[in-house]
Amino acid sequence: MNYLFIYRGGQVPEEKAEQNIRDLWQWLDELKENGYEVIRFAGNGRKTVTNDMVSDYDGDVFGISIIEADSLEEATSLTANWPELPYGGKIDIVEAL
């Protein structure tokens, strides 16, 4: 089954930000190397679209991945070592239909 991981950043102290980014990329690369990550999207070109307007995105989502796992429990277990967790970051997990 495929699951959507929606990454929401935490408040990483400035002195730990550089190391946290390295740890984050290592964590993502391990997901891919172990055959879990199907595709990844991240970037700065984000917008918010409403009925009335289009504006610059100011939320906390900084990326998504599509993850292939046998169950929601397995997908959830993959998040245990996500580097943003100690700083209040979170991952929303949604089954991709």
C-alpha positions as CSV (number, residue, x, y, z in Angstrom):
1,M,0.0,0.0,0.0
2,N,1.1,3.6,-0.5
3,Y,1.0,6.2,2.2
4,L,1.5,10.0,1.9
5,F,3.9,11.4,4.5
6,I,3.3,15.1,5.0
7,Y,6.3,16.7,6.7
8,R,5.7,19.6,9.1
9,G,8.8,21.3,10.5
10,G,9.5,22.0,14.1
11,Q,11.5,24.8,15.8
12,V,15.1,23.7,15.3
13,P,17.6,25.9,17.3
14,E,19.7,27.9,14.9
15,E,22.9,26.3,16.2
16,K,21.5,22.8,15.3
17,A,19.9,23.7,12.0
18,E,22.8,22.7,9.8
19,Q,23.2,19.3,11.4
20,N,19.5,18.7,11.4
21,I,19.3,19.3,7.7
22,R,22.1,16.7,7.2
23,D,20.3,14.3,9.4
24,L,17.0,14.9,7.6
25,W,18.6,14.1,4.2
26,Q,20.3,11.0,5.6
27,W,16.9,9.8,7.0
28,L,15.2,10.4,3.7
29,D,17.9,8.7,1.7
30,E,17.7,5.7,4.0
31,L,13.9,5.4,3.3
32,K,14.7,5.4,-0.4
33,E,17.6,3.0,-0.1
34,N,15.5,0.5,1.9
35,G,12.8,0.6,-0.8
36,Y,10.2,2.5,1.1
37,E,10.2,5.9,-0.5
38,V,8.6,5.9,-4.0
39,I,8.8,9.7,-4.6
40,R,9.7,12.9,-2.8
41,F,8.5,16.5,-3.2
42,A,10.1,19.5,-1.5
43,G,10.8,23.0,-2.4
44,N,10.3,26.7,-1.9
45,G,7.9,27.5,-4.8
46,R,4.7,27.1,-2.8
47,K,1.4,28.9,-3.0
48,T,-2.0,28.9,-1.2
49,V,-5.1,29.0,-3.4
50,T,-8.5,30.0,-2.1
51,N,-11.7,30.9,-3.8
52,D,-10.7,34.6,-3.8
53,M,-7.0,34.7,-4.3
54,V,-3.6,33.1,-4.7
55,S,-1.0,34.0,-2.0
56,D,2.4,32.9,-0.8
57,Y,2.3,29.8,1.4
58,D,3.2,30.5,5.0
59,G,2.3,27.1,6.6
60,D,4.6,24.6,8.2
61,V,4.6,21.8,5.5
62,F,8.0,21.6,3.9
63,G,7.7,18.4,1.9
64,I,5.9,15.2,1.2
65,S,6.9,11.6,0.3
66,I,4.9,8.7,-1.1
67,I,5.9,5.7,1.0
68,E,5.3,2.0,0.1
69,A,4.6,-0.1,3.2
70,D,2.6,-3.2,3.9
71,S,0.4,-1.5,6.5
72,L,-0.3,1.8,8.3
73,E,1.6,0.3,11.3
74,E,4.7,-0.3,9.2
75,A,4.5,3.2,7.7
76,T,4.2,4.7,11.2
77,S,7.2,2.8,12.5
78,L,9.3,4.3,9.8
79,T,8.9,7.8,11.4
80,A,10.5,6.8,14.7
81,N,13.9,8.4,14.0
82,W,12.7,11.4,12.0
83,P,15.2,14.2,13.0
84,E,12.5,16.9,13.4
85,L,10.6,15.0,16.1
86,P,12.7,16.3,19.1
87,Y,12.0,19.9,17.9
88,G,8.2,19.6,17.6
89,G,8.0,18.5,14.0
90,K,5.4,16.0,12.9
91,I,4.5,13.8,10.0
92,D,0.9,13.3,8.9
93,I,0.4,9.9,7.4
94,V,-2.5,9.4,4.9
95,E,-3.3,6.3,2.9
96,A,-2.9,7.1,-0.8
97,L,-5.8,5.7,-2.7
